[in-house]
Structures are given as C-alpha cells and as structure tokens.
Amino acid sequence: METTRRKFIQYSGLGVASLLFAPKAFASSFSTGEFKLLRNNVGYFTGSGGTIGWLVNKEGIVVVDSQFPDTANELIKEVRKQTDRKVNYLINTHHHGDHTAGNIAFKDIVEHVFAHENSKKNQERVAKERDIQDKQLYPDMTFKKEWSTKVGDETISCSYHGRGHTDGDIITHFENANVVHMGDLVFNRKFPYIDKSAGAHIGNWISILDNAVKKFDDDAKIICGHAGDGYDIVVNKEDIKAFTNYLEQLMLQVEKGITAGKSLDDMKSEMSIVAGAPDWKGKGIGRSLDAAYIELTEEK
C-alpha cells in the first residue's frame, strides 16, 4: 500500500507540475484511478463515481464534479503540492452523490461552487431527505440557460438544455482545448441511471444528444460520466450517436411491449439487452425499463 502511495505521489505530482510549468501529455495510474491530461491543460480523473474533469493553468484551477470525499481529497492533495491558489470554480454537472458528495472536500479552497439551479434544488432536497445536510457544500452560483467565464487563456462555457438524465444536467465546454464534459448525459456502453424522481425525460434526453452531435466538431474530446468495462470515458460523436440509439431502441421496445399487452414485470423477465443496441449489456437494464415504462404510461 505504501509503495502504491509513493508511486501515486511521484507520478501524479510530476503530472501536475508539467501542467503548471511546461504542459505536455502525461498519464498517471494509481490505486484509485487515473489522472490524465487530454489537451491544453485540461484532463480527467477517474476514481470512484462520476468522472472528474479539470483545468490547471498558471492563472487558475477549475474542477468539474467531485465524486466522493476520499477521491476528491486525492485530487486536491496533488494539486495543492504545486500551488496554494484556491480553486476558481467547482462545477457540478448534476446533483447525484457520486458527482457532488466530494464537494465538501473543497470547502476551504474553492471560490465558487457552480451548477444549474435545478441541480442545487435537487442537492438540497436529497440531503434533507437523507438527513445529511452537514455533509454538503451546495452551489453558491447557479444559472438558467447559459454561462461563460475565462480562466487564463481558457474559456469555460456551461449550457442547460432541459430534462435529460435529471432535470438539472449541464454540458461544460473548455472551448480552446475543445474538451467537453457531459456528465451523466452520456453512458458509454453502460446501462444508464434515469432518475425520474429528479425529472428525467428520455424523449428530451435524445434531443439533447442529437443537438450535441450537431454542436461539437469531430475534434472534440468528450468526457462522459460512466463507461462499461473495457470502454473509455473519453468518447467521440459516434459514441454519442450509439448511446442515442440505445435510448431510442429502449423506448421502441418498451412501447412494443405495452402495445402487446405486456406488463413491466413481463418485459423485465424477457429482456437482458435492448434489441438494436447490444453493446449495452450486463446488469442494470431494469432501471432503464422502469423509466421508459413510466414515461410511456404514467406521464401520458
């Protein structure tokens, strides 16, 4: 364990130093995940939970999502070895705990926590329901549709496009680096969690993805929240199209089942994958079927 820790400090410490003083490609793997530069001082961190995105340059620090306190602290420790600056912005793509529970680790070192207004409401609601208000660091800045800022030579823009995975998901674009963080709006070959309790809507989610494919060019590096075993969390537009197809086929198959008089339980017993989207497999299809069934019956 100590050997792993020493390697972590050695490799990831060097990685952050290269970002601050002589940016170049690097990758560090350690017990809790991977810390990797993608382009122009922007990269990602995989630990436990939704993928973290980051920007570290001579003028500032931006972090997208925070996972859990332990993995958030691993990220913070390595950055703090190189600079005493505060984090300018901690951006939450949405409210789920595997993306925001680590917010509290940034309490004394972040200037602003930023999210869509619905995400903040959801964070507050869930924390109250679970009686964990004391473990939260809520956003102090929110927006409705679009927001943009500059940190050094990088422009960071956030946009909201309506209900998708929840009713508070945003897309974050590091424009000069052309790196996009889509949070849980994209699950790469992994069954998605579709949070109806927080306003998820599959139909509009499909539209969000269609528009993202039109908006971003083929050079964009797109960070997604989760990926299936053996698949990357950095995807391209073809991967987004594949996930869009999964959601479309899900709705089509559930609608066919309803038309044929099948119950939700019938469909759960019969379906282990969605016909037309076989790359999405393993455990977890039940949550997709639940959400599609609700959208096609109860919400009509």
Buried (B, 14 or more C-beta within 10 A) or exposed (E): EEEEEEBBBEBBBBBBBBBBEEBEEBEBBBEBBBBBBBBBBBBBBBBBBBBBBBBBBEBBBBBBBBBBBEBBBBBBBBBBEBBEBEBBBBBBBBBBBBBBBBBBBBEEBBBBBBBBBBBBBBBBEBBEEEEEEEEBBBBEBBBEEEBEBEBBEBBBBBBBBEBBBBBBBBBBBBBBBBBBBBBBBBBBBBBBBBBBEBBBBBBBBBBBBEEBEEBBEEEBBBBBBBBBEEBEBBBBBEBBBBBBBBBBBBBBBBBEBBEEEBEBEEBBEEBEBBEEBEBBBEEBBBBBBBBBBBBBEEEE
